[in-house]
Amino acid sequence: MAQTQPQTIKDRLDGPVNSIPTPFLANGDIDIDGVRNIIDVGIAGGSEVSLLTYGDSQFDHLSDEEVAELTRCLIDQVKGRALTVAATRRWSNAKAVEFAHFCKDLGVDVLMVLPSDHARPGGKVEHYRAVARVMPVMLVGWPPHEILDAIVDMDNICCFKEDGALDYAPDTMQKYGDAWKFMTGGGLWRNFTQWPWRPAFFCYFSSFAPHVARDYWDAVQRSDVEKASSIIRQIEKPFEALASNVDGGFQALWRATLELNGVASRFLRPPMVTATEEEVDRIRGSIEELGLITHPLA
């Protein structure tokens, strides 16, 4: 299968990115039908990128075999309708390279690579380079610039999901923006702080209320600061505040909202904490008032 070229990846990585939050069934199995629904909601709602990631996709709570299963599901469900991003765990070089070959053979467009937190800078540089010799790579996190300087020459390293401090992001975009396409982690508010660079952005709304993602991105493209900021003030921040009403925090709130929209099951794997039926009933009215129960698959 022909590998997607780095420049094509940069061109397609734009606007809201549908970050797939792995849902589970009550018995602990992955809710594969829910994963497929999340992908379809994002694509139908205007997201041109379907993405697995270590955090939202719950890789801490999956086996290597389940990560591979999710990746197969991603490619099977997208069917070429969006840019596809798979992700590694904190594997050894050999395992990461093996997985890169697996992803390349499946037809994944780009692989988000996460080296071990305990690796020394030189080890991380070689980790990135080893995977990039196989297929296009997305960086993630907040690697120090000494590491970025050592890999910026590799064409197959072509994009970056930044997750660092607010001052790290603009400094890094300014320095490496000509080499890599950037994507904002976190919510709309974080993307708003990076307005001058117009990066793509993770958007959990794409999985259940994609109209919010579209409206925000339309405002950014029109340079309508007031509209974009009003979406953050009137929808995003009130929604995120509801996480204080569920013991499992934001991840539980997100899964509960998926269930209220008929997209996926609300369950998480322990030690993650699932929203109870009582908690879902408690937050349902507030979510409705925010216009976030849209039943996008109806």
C-alpha positions in Angstrom: 0.0 0.0 0.0 1.4 3.4 -1.0 2.4 5.5 2.0 0.9 8.9 2.5 3.5 11.6 1.8 4.5 14.0 4.6 3.4 17.1 2.7 0.0 15.5 2.2 -0.3 14.9 5.9 0.6 18.5 6.6 -2.1 19.7 4.2 -4.8 17.4 5.6 -4.0 18.0 9.3 -6.3 21.0 9.8 -9.3 22.1 11.9 -10.9 19.9 14.5 -9.3 16.5 15.1 -11.5 13.7 16.4 -9.5 12.2 19.2 -11.1 8.8 19.9 -11.8 8.1 23.6 -11.9 4.3 23.9 -15.3 3.4 25.4 -15.8 0.1 27.3 -18.8 -2.1 28.1 -20.0 -2.9 31.6 -18.0 -6.2 31.5 -14.8 -4.4 30.7 -14.6 -5.3 27.0 -13.8 -2.5 24.5 -17.0 -1.1 23.0 -16.0 -1.6 19.4 -19.4 -0.5 18.0 -19.0 2.6 20.1 -15.5 3.2 18.6 -17.0 2.9 15.1 -19.8 5.3 16.0 -17.3 7.9 17.4 -15.4 7.7 14.1 -18.5 8.1 12.0 -19.8 11.0 14.1 -16.5 12.9 13.7 -16.3 12.4 10.0 -20.0 13.3 9.3 -19.5 16.3 11.5 -16.7 17.7 9.5 -13.5 16.4 11.2 -11.0 15.4 8.5 -8.7 13.6 11.0 -9.5 10.4 13.1 -6.9 9.9 15.8 -5.9 7.4 18.4 -3.7 8.7 21.2 -2.1 7.4 24.3 -4.2 9.4 26.7 -7.8 9.8 25.4 -7.7 6.3 23.9 -6.8 4.8 27.3 -3.6 3.0 26.3 -2.6 2.8 29.9 -5.5 0.4 30.3 -5.1 -1.7 27.1 -2.9 -4.6 26.2 -0.6 -4.4 23.1 -3.1 -6.7 21.4 -6.0 -4.3 22.1 -4.0 -1.4 20.8 -3.5 -3.3 17.6 -7.3 -4.2 17.5 -8.2 -0.5 17.9 -5.8 0.4 15.1 -7.4 -2.2 12.8 -10.8 -0.8 13.7 -9.7 2.7 12.9 -8.6 1.8 9.4 -11.5 -0.4 8.7 -14.1 2.2 9.8 -12.5 5.3 8.3 -12.2 3.6 4.8 -10.1 6.5 3.4 -12.6 9.2 4.5 -10.2 11.0 6.8 -6.5 11.2 7.7 -5.7 8.4 10.2 -3.4 8.7 13.1 -2.3 5.7 15.2 -0.2 5.9 18.3 2.5 4.0 20.2 2.8 3.1 23.8 6.1 3.7 25.7 7.7 0.8 24.0 11.3 -0.2 23.2 12.8 0.9 19.9 12.3 -2.7 18.5 8.7 -2.9 19.5 7.9 0.6 18.2 9.5 -0.2 14.9 7.6 -3.5 14.7 4.3 -1.6 15.4 5.2 1.0 12.8 5.5 -1.7 10.1 2.2 -3.1 11.3 0.6 0.4 10.9 2.2 1.0 7.5 0.9 -2.3 6.2 -2.6 -1.5 7.5 -2.6 1.9 5.7 -2.2 4.2 8.7 -1.3 7.7 7.5 0.9 8.8 10.4 2.1 7.4 13.7 2.2 9.4 16.9 5.4 8.3 18.7 5.8 8.5 22.5 9.3 7.5 23.8 9.8 6.4 27.4 9.9 9.2 29.9 13.1 7.6 31.3 15.1 7.7 28.1 18.0 10.1 27.8 17.8 12.7 25.1 20.1 10.8 22.7 17.9 7.7 23.2 14.8 9.6 22.4 16.4 11.1 19.2 17.2 7.6 18.0 13.7 6.3 19.0 12.1 9.0 16.8 14.5 8.3 13.9 14.1 4.6 14.0 10.3 4.9 13.6 10.6 7.6 11.0 12.6 5.3 8.8 9.5 3.2 8.5 6.7 5.8 8.1 5.6 9.4 8.8 5.8 10.4 12.5 3.8 12.8 14.7 5.6 14.1 17.7 3.7 14.5 21.0 4.3 16.3 24.3 7.0 18.8 25.0 10.4 17.5 24.0 13.2 20.0 24.7 14.4 21.9 21.7 17.8 20.1 21.9 16.0 17.0 20.9 13.9 18.7 18.2 17.0 20.3 16.7 18.4 16.8 16.3 15.5 15.4 14.3 14.2 18.4 12.4 16.1 17.3 9.3 14.0 14.1 8.9 11.3 14.6 6.3 9.2 11.8 7.7 8.8 13.6 11.0 6.2 16.0 9.8 3.7 17.0 12.5 3.5 17.7 16.2 0.7 17.4 18.8 1.9 19.8 21.5 1.0 19.3 25.1 3.5 21.5 26.9 3.2 24.6 29.0 1.4 27.6 27.4 4.7 29.4 26.8 6.3 26.2 25.3 3.7 26.0 22.5 4.2 29.4 20.8 7.9 29.3 21.2 8.0 25.8 19.6 5.6 26.7 16.8 7.5 29.9 16.0 10.8 28.0 15.8 9.7 24.8 14.0 6.5 25.9 12.2 8.1 25.8 8.8 9.1 22.2 9.3 6.2 20.6 11.1 2.4 21.0 11.1 1.1 21.6 14.6 -1.9 20.4 16.5 -3.1 21.7 19.8 -3.8 19.3 22.7 -6.5 20.1 25.3 -9.6 22.1 24.7 -10.7 25.0 22.5 -9.4 27.5 25.0 -5.8 26.2 24.5 -6.1 26.5 20.7 -7.4 30.0 21.3 -4.2 31.0 23.1 -2.3 30.0 19.9 -4.5 32.0 17.6 -1.6 33.6 15.5 -0.4 30.2 14.4 -3.9 28.7 13.5 -2.9 25.1 14.5 -5.2 22.1 14.1 -6.8 21.1 17.4 -8.0 18.2 19.4 -11.8 18.5 19.9 -13.8 16.2 22.1 -16.9 17.8 20.8 -16.3 16.1 17.5 -17.3 12.8 19.0 -20.8 13.8 20.2 -21.6 17.4 19.2 -19.6 18.2 16.1 -21.5 21.4 15.4 -19.5 23.0 18.3 -16.2 22.1 16.6 -17.5 23.4 13.2 -18.7 26.7 14.7 -15.4 27.3 16.5 -13.3 26.5 13.4 -15.5 28.6 11.2 -14.9 31.5 13.6 -11.2 31.0 13.6 -11.1 30.9 9.8 -13.1 34.2 9.6 -10.9 35.8 12.3 -14.1 36.2 14.4 -12.5 36.5 17.8 -15.8 37.3 19.6 -17.6 34.3 18.2 -14.7 31.9 19.0 -14.4 33.2 22.5 -18.1 33.1 23.1 -18.1 29.3 22.3 -15.4 28.8 24.9 -17.2 31.0 27.5 -20.7 29.8 27.0 -20.3 26.1 26.0 -16.8 24.7 26.6 -16.1 26.0 30.1 -19.6 25.3 31.5 -19.4 21.8 30.1 -16.0 21.1 31.6 -17.2 22.4 34.9 -19.7 19.6 35.1 -16.7 17.2 35.7 -16.8 18.3 39.3 -20.2 16.5 39.5 -18.9 13.1 38.7 -16.4 11.2 40.7 -14.5 10.0 37.6 -13.7 13.6 36.5 -13.6 14.7 32.9 -13.0 11.3 31.3 -16.2 10.0 33.0 -18.1 13.1 32.0 -17.1 12.7 28.4 -18.1 9.0 28.3 -21.4 9.8 30.0 -22.1 12.4 27.3 -21.3 9.9 24.6 -23.9 7.5 26.2 -26.5 10.3 26.5 -26.1 10.9 22.8 -26.4 7.2 21.9 -22.9 7.1 20.5 -21.0 4.8 22.9 -21.2 3.2 26.4 -20.1 5.3 29.4 -18.0 2.7 31.1 -14.3 3.0 31.9 -11.9 0.3 33.1 -10.8 0.4 36.7 -9.0 2.0 38.3 -10.6 4.7 36.1 -14.0 5.6 37.6 -17.2 5.3 35.6 -20.1 7.8 36.0 -22.9 6.2 38.0 -26.5 6.3 36.7 -27.3 8.8 39.5 -24.5 11.1 38.3 -25.6 10.9 34.7 -29.2 11.9 35.8 -27.7 14.8 37.8 -25.8 16.3 34.8 -28.3 15.4 32.0 -30.3 18.6 32.3 -27.2 20.9 32.2 -25.8 19.1 29.2 -29.2 19.5 27.4 -29.2 23.2 28.2 -25.8 23.6 26.6 -27.2 22.0 23.4 -24.8 19.0 23.7 -27.3 16.2 23.4 -27.7 16.0 19.7 -28.1 12.3 18.9 -25.8 12.7 15.9 -26.4 9.1 14.7 -30.2 9.5 14.5 
